Amino acid sequence: MQEGPSLLTRGIDVALQVSVADCHGLNSADAGIIYLVAGQTVTIIMSSTAFDAKLELLRPDATSIQDDDGAGGTDARITYTPTISGPHQLWMFAKSNASGAYRLRIQ
């Protein structure tokens, strides 16, 4: 896993890399923190041609929203309107402990 969570913001569209050394359970993963404002919808998309992508957004109340293939094919998408403002943890998974490049977009 990476050394610590990255701070994520709306409007990013970045190319990233995950490796088998970034293991979280049975999957390779990166993590980040995004501050969301109540009532403001956010869409998070993770796409990769190297592996099957999965997203998990952990809300401040410790419940989670997950998606695996919601953006079509093996790409993941979460669209969420928070009810409380605050930091949310975002996990970007490469299923089956795969590695490779991926793209993360937050709108």
Backbone as a chain_set.jsonl record, in Angstrom:
{"seq": "MQEGPSLLTRGIDVALQVSVADCHGLNSADAGIIYLVAGQTVTIIMSSTAFDAKLELLRPDATSIQDDDGAGGTDARITYTPTISGPHQLWMFAKSNASGAYRLRIQ", "coords": {"N": [[0.845, -1.164, 0.0], [0.389, 2.307, -0.577], [2.367, 4.94, 0.964], [0.825, 6.713, 2.535], [-2.459, 8.183, 2.759], [-3.474, 9.938, -0.16], [-4.331, 13.329, -0.843], [-7.254, 14.109, -2.387], [-9.103, 15.872, -4.949], [-11.996, 17.483, -6.394], [-12.287, 17.647, -9.941], [-9.909, 16.506, -10.719], [-8.038, 14.579, -13.054], [-6.222, 12.104, -13.537], [-3.401, 10.024, -14.378], [-2.446, 7.049, -12.916], [-0.62, 4.507, -11.078], [-0.76, 1.177, -9.93], [0.59, -1.422, -7.926], [1.438, -4.879, -7.215], [2.702, -4.748, -4.818], [1.283, -2.914, -3.452], [-0.71, -3.959, -1.679], [-3.957, -4.731, -0.428], [-5.755, -6.684, 1.395], [-7.061, -9.103, -0.726], [-6.588, -7.715, -2.989], [-4.778, -5.372, -5.041], [-4.175, -1.989, -4.132], [-4.781, 1.581, -3.966], [-5.067, 4.462, -1.884], [-6.973, 7.321, -0.874], [-7.947, 10.604, 0.359], [-10.844, 12.537, 0.284], [-12.486, 15.608, 0.6], [-15.823, 16.115, 1.04], [-18.811, 17.982, 0.396], [-21.926, 18.357, 1.939], [-24.839, 17.664, 0.066], [-23.685, 18.247, -2.421], [-23.22, 16.666, -5.332], [-20.946, 14.139, -6.328], [-18.961, 12.541, -8.806], [-17.052, 9.723, -9.314], [-14.647, 8.142, -11.206], [-12.934, 5.261, -12.16], [-10.721, 3.877, -14.367], [-9.228, 1.297, -16.361], [-7.113, -0.447, -18.614], [-5.569, -2.493, -17.941], [-6.435, -4.024, -15.791], [-9.241, -5.233, -13.777], [-11.161, -2.801, -12.412], [-12.097, -1.436, -9.204], [-13.994, 0.537, -6.965], [-14.193, 2.012, -3.699], [-15.881, 3.991, -1.452], [-15.581, 5.38, 1.622], [-17.712, 6.581, 3.999], [-18.012, 9.27, 6.459], [-19.433, 8.136, 8.588], [-18.583, 5.558, 8.672], [-19.794, 3.738, 6.96], [-19.992, 2.248, 3.677], [-19.754, 2.851, 0.116], [-19.693, 1.006, -2.778], [-18.352, 0.125, -5.989], [-18.125, -1.872, -8.885], [-17.522, -2.107, -12.028], [-19.481, -0.301, -12.847], [-19.068, 1.768, -14.634], [-19.042, 0.681, -17.059], [-17.857, -2.13, -18.943], [-14.901, -3.151, -17.449], [-14.548, -1.026, -15.79], [-14.939, 1.268, -13.025], [-17.46, 3.199, -11.302], [-18.639, 5.677, -9.115], [-21.355, 7.559, -8.142], [-22.367, 10.003, -6.014], [-24.169, 11.7, -3.481], [-23.37, 13.376, -0.752], [-24.68, 13.407, 2.612], [-23.66, 14.523, 4.81], [-21.085, 16.854, 5.485], [-17.55, 16.456, 5.138], [-14.388, 14.643, 5.541], [-13.86, 11.93, 3.352], [-12.877, 8.622, 2.808], [-11.245, 7.185, 0.044], [-10.883, 4.266, -1.788], [-9.032, 2.749, -4.337], [-9.109, 0.0, -6.204], [-7.305, -2.726, -7.717], [-8.544, -5.478, -8.883], [-8.108, -8.945, -7.94], [-5.457, -8.837, -7.174], [-3.911, -7.581, -9.134], [-1.723, -5.589, -11.259], [-0.759, -2.396, -12.642], [-1.459, 0.378, -14.894], [-3.836, 3.023, -14.276], [-6.647, 5.264, -14.644], [-7.893, 8.021, -12.895], [-10.709, 9.9, -12.32], [-12.37, 12.69, -10.969], [-15.324, 14.269, -10.652]], "CA": [[0.0, 0.0, 0.0], [1.183, 3.527, -0.604], [2.813, 5.369, 2.282], [-0.246, 7.374, 3.267], [-3.497, 8.587, 1.812], [-3.293, 11.145, -0.952], [-5.442, 14.261, -0.786], [-7.897, 14.153, -3.695], [-10.028, 16.991, -5.109], [-12.821, 17.503, -7.605], [-11.629, 18.195, -11.115], [-8.686, 15.813, -11.121], [-8.073, 13.57, -14.113], [-4.817, 11.733, -13.463], [-2.945, 8.666, -14.656], [-1.753, 6.514, -11.749], [-0.102, 3.14, -11.195], [-0.878, 0.344, -8.739], [1.392, -2.634, -8.084], [1.118, -5.936, -6.254], [3.274, -4.34, -3.531], [0.265, -2.064, -2.834], [-1.754, -4.943, -1.4], [-4.962, -4.531, 0.623], [-6.549, -7.91, 1.297], [-6.744, -9.893, -1.925], [-6.494, -6.799, -4.117], [-3.848, -4.25, -5.005], [-5.004, -0.813, -3.885], [-4.305, 2.899, -3.576], [-6.063, 5.123, -1.045], [-6.931, 8.774, -0.832], [-8.951, 11.298, 1.154], [-11.498, 13.642, -0.418], [-13.439, 16.327, 1.44], [-17.067, 16.317, 0.306], [-19.761, 18.905, 1.011], [-23.294, 17.847, 1.927], [-25.696, 18.159, -1.0], [-22.964, 18.431, -3.686], [-22.982, 15.359, -5.943], [-19.62, 13.871, -6.878], [-18.834, 11.327, -9.601], [-15.67, 9.23, -9.297], [-14.498, 7.096, -12.225], [-11.634, 4.597, -12.231], [-10.687, 3.05, -15.574], [-7.944, 0.667, -16.65], [-7.081, -1.531, -19.607], [-4.659, -3.507, -17.402], [-7.066, -4.841, -14.752], [-10.626, -4.966, -13.399], [-11.132, -1.749, -11.399], [-13.161, -1.377, -8.196], [-13.92, 1.701, -6.082], [-14.923, 1.99, -2.437], [-15.895, 5.28, -0.778], [-15.969, 5.223, 3.029], [-18.315, 7.797, 4.519], [-17.587, 9.568, 7.827], [-20.108, 7.258, 9.553], [-17.937, 4.246, 8.494], [-20.456, 2.902, 5.967], [-19.287, 2.409, 2.407], [-20.381, 2.715, -1.19], [-18.736, 0.295, -3.626], [-18.74, -0.133, -7.37], [-17.262, -2.721, -9.69], [-18.007, -2.184, -13.407], [-20.573, 0.635, -13.089], [-18.738, 2.691, -15.726], [-19.0, -0.121, -18.278], [-16.707, -3.026, -19.031], [-14.3, -3.429, -16.137], [-14.297, 0.264, -15.146], [-15.802, 1.524, -11.871], [-17.961, 4.566, -11.147], [-19.518, 5.985, -7.987], [-21.981, 8.873, -8.121], [-22.817, 10.061, -4.621], [-24.485, 12.999, -2.899], [-23.233, 13.214, 0.699], [-25.644, 14.066, 3.49], [-22.853, 15.248, 5.791], [-19.797, 17.335, 4.984], [-16.393, 15.954, 5.851], [-13.459, 13.815, 4.777], [-14.275, 10.587, 2.958], [-11.732, 7.842, 2.33], [-11.496, 6.545, -1.242], [-9.988, 3.164, -2.15], [-8.995, 2.378, -5.744], [-8.633, -1.386, -6.205], [-7.053, -3.571, -8.886], [-9.018, -6.77, -8.396], [-7.286, -10.149, -8.105], [-4.066, -8.489, -6.897], [-3.254, -7.244, -10.399], [-0.971, -4.337, -11.244], [-0.774, -1.679, -13.903], [-1.874, 1.777, -14.931], [-5.256, 3.342, -14.28], [-6.989, 6.669, -14.702], [-8.86, 8.416, -11.886], [-11.368, 11.193, -12.592], [-13.345, 13.091, -9.959], [-16.096, 15.381, -11.207]], "C": [[0.893, 1.231, 0.0], [1.433, 4.027, 0.806], [1.746, 6.051, 3.118], [-1.282, 7.845, 2.284], [-3.139, 9.877, 1.104], [-4.513, 12.027, -0.765], [-5.98, 14.418, -2.202], [-8.87, 15.316, -3.746], [-10.871, 16.794, -6.363], [-12.004, 18.098, -8.745], [-10.351, 17.482, -11.514], [-8.992, 14.792, -12.203], [-6.616, 13.156, -14.266], [-4.586, 10.274, -13.847], [-2.113, 8.214, -13.465], [-1.34, 5.077, -12.002], [-0.32, 2.42, -9.87], [-0.062, -0.923, -8.984], [0.99, -3.66, -7.033], [1.726, -5.633, -4.886], [2.295, -3.463, -2.751], [-0.935, -2.913, -2.428], [-2.65, -4.532, -0.233], [-5.92, -5.714, 0.53], [-6.108, -8.71, 0.091], [-6.555, -9.025, -3.159], [-5.354, -5.807, -3.923], [-4.69, -2.991, -4.844], [-4.188, 0.44, -3.628], [-5.417, 3.517, -2.742], [-5.894, 6.628, -1.112], [-8.044, 9.314, 0.041], [-9.511, 12.43, 0.298], [-12.504, 14.278, 0.535], [-14.667, 16.611, 0.591], [-18.014, 17.186, 1.119], [-21.171, 18.35, 0.854], [-24.106, 18.503, 0.812], [-25.021, 18.339, -2.344], [-22.573, 17.064, -4.252], [-21.578, 15.28, -6.53], [-19.693, 12.579, -7.695], [-17.359, 10.971, -9.673], [-15.599, 8.073, -10.274], [-13.068, 6.583, -12.206], [-11.664, 3.683, -13.442], [-9.281, 2.515, -15.803], [-8.115, -0.359, -17.76], [-6.226, -2.686, -19.099], [-5.33, -4.455, -16.407], [-8.526, -4.441, -14.56], [-10.623, -3.998, -12.218], [-12.33, -1.838, -10.453], [-12.919, -0.16, -7.315], [-14.687, 1.439, -4.794], [-14.76, 3.348, -1.77], [-16.421, 5.057, 0.634], [-16.46, 6.559, 3.554], [-17.838, 8.045, 5.961], [-18.249, 8.681, 8.885], [-19.639, 5.801, 9.436], [-18.717, 3.291, 7.604], [-19.793, 3.161, 4.622], [-20.216, 2.27, 1.212], [-19.325, 2.065, -2.065], [-19.268, 0.178, -5.047], [-17.656, -0.934, -8.069], [-17.94, -2.864, -11.051], [-19.151, -1.23, -13.722], [-20.312, 1.638, -14.197], [-18.643, 1.95, -17.058], [-17.734, -0.949, -18.346], [-16.186, -3.354, -17.647], [-13.947, -2.141, -15.388], [-15.339, 0.522, -14.053], [-16.233, 2.985, -11.82], [-18.86, 4.646, -9.913], [-20.04, 7.4, -8.196], [-22.687, 8.961, -6.777], [-23.09, 11.5, -4.221], [-24.419, 12.846, -1.386], [-24.32, 13.965, 1.467], [-24.939, 14.816, 4.611], [-21.538, 15.655, 5.146], [-18.676, 16.709, 5.797], [-15.505, 15.105, 4.973], [-14.042, 12.417, 4.545], [-13.027, 9.864, 2.446], [-12.129, 7.131, 1.044], [-10.43, 5.482, -1.489], [-10.15, 2.867, -3.627], [-8.333, 1.001, -5.831], [-8.352, -1.912, -7.608], [-7.405, -4.98, -8.427], [-8.042, -7.899, -8.735], [-5.8, -9.867, -7.961], [-3.264, -8.234, -8.173], [-2.434, -5.966, -10.225], [-1.073, -3.688, -12.606], [-1.284, -0.262, -13.755], [-3.392, 1.895, -14.86], [-5.435, 4.846, -14.324], [-8.053, 6.942, -13.656], [-9.382, 9.809, -12.23], [-12.371, 11.461, -11.483], [-14.018, 14.364, -10.464], [-17.106, 15.873, -10.2]], "O": [[2.012, 1.201, 0.512], [0.776, 3.581, 1.747], [1.791, 5.952, 4.345], [-1.012, 7.903, 1.084], [-2.571, 10.793, 1.699], [-5.616, 11.523, -0.552], [-5.249, 14.814, -3.109], [-9.412, 15.716, -2.715], [-10.508, 16.042, -7.267], [-11.138, 18.946, -8.529], [-9.76, 17.812, -12.543], [-10.08, 14.218, -12.247], [-5.864, 13.769, -15.023], [-5.45, 9.416, -13.667], [-1.185, 8.909, -13.051], [-1.68, 4.5, -13.035], [-0.088, 2.992, -8.805], [-0.021, -1.438, -10.102], [0.284, -3.339, -6.077], [1.299, -6.213, -3.887], [2.445, -3.282, -1.543], [-2.065, -2.602, -2.804], [-2.18, -4.055, 0.8], [-6.802, -5.733, -0.328], [-4.918, -8.965, -0.094], [-6.38, -9.546, -4.26], [-5.007, -5.448, -2.798], [-5.804, -2.926, -5.364], [-3.059, 0.378, -3.14], [-6.581, 3.138, -2.876], [-4.804, 7.137, -1.376], [-8.965, 8.59, 0.419], [-8.764, 13.182, -0.329], [-13.275, 13.582, 1.195], [-14.575, 17.264, -0.448], [-18.028, 17.142, 2.349], [-21.562, 17.924, -0.233], [-24.073, 19.72, 0.632], [-25.712, 18.564, -3.337], [-21.697, 16.39, -3.709], [-21.089, 16.227, -7.146], [-20.397, 11.64, -7.324], [-16.522, 11.795, -10.04], [-16.388, 7.132, -10.19], [-12.114, 7.36, -12.234], [-12.527, 2.812, -13.544], [-8.285, 3.168, -15.492], [-9.131, -1.051, -17.834], [-6.157, -3.737, -19.736], [-4.849, -5.569, -16.197], [-8.986, -3.44, -15.109], [-10.134, -4.339, -11.14], [-13.422, -2.254, -10.841], [-11.779, 0.141, -6.96], [-15.697, 0.736, -4.791], [-13.64, 3.807, -1.549], [-17.55, 4.607, 0.827], [-15.725, 7.547, 3.556], [-17.321, 7.134, 6.607], [-17.689, 8.49, 9.965], [-20.237, 4.909, 10.039], [-18.339, 2.124, 7.498], [-19.112, 4.171, 4.443], [-21.289, 1.67, 1.281], [-18.181, 2.518, -2.095], [-20.478, 0.138, -5.272], [-16.459, -0.715, -7.881], [-18.853, -3.677, -11.196], [-19.747, -1.346, -14.792], [-21.244, 2.298, -14.658], [-18.218, 2.52, -18.064], [-16.676, -0.535, -17.873], [-16.942, -3.784, -16.775], [-13.139, -2.163, -14.459], [-16.474, 0.054, -14.143], [-15.498, 3.884, -12.229], [-19.724, 3.796, -9.7], [-19.261, 8.33, -8.404], [-23.504, 8.105, -6.438], [-22.339, 12.408, -4.576], [-25.315, 12.248, -0.79], [-24.808, 15.008, 1.033], [-25.546, 15.649, 5.284], [-20.953, 14.904, 4.365], [-18.826, 16.461, 6.994], [-15.815, 14.868, 3.805], [-14.636, 11.817, 5.44], [-12.218, 10.451, 1.727], [-13.209, 6.546, 0.956], [-9.233, 5.756, -1.412], [-11.271, 2.746, -4.121], [-7.14, 0.86, -5.561], [-9.061, -1.59, -8.562], [-6.656, -5.6, -7.673], [-7.263, -7.811, -9.684], [-4.972, -10.563, -8.548], [-2.099, -8.618, -8.279], [-2.458, -5.343, -9.163], [-1.424, -4.33, -13.595], [-1.509, 0.23, -12.65], [-4.13, 1.017, -15.306], [-4.499, 5.605, -14.074], [-9.013, 6.182, -13.536], [-8.617, 10.757, -12.405], [-13.133, 10.574, -11.098], [-13.371, 15.39, -10.674], [-17.854, 16.808, -10.482]]}, "num_chains": 1, "name": "protein.A"}
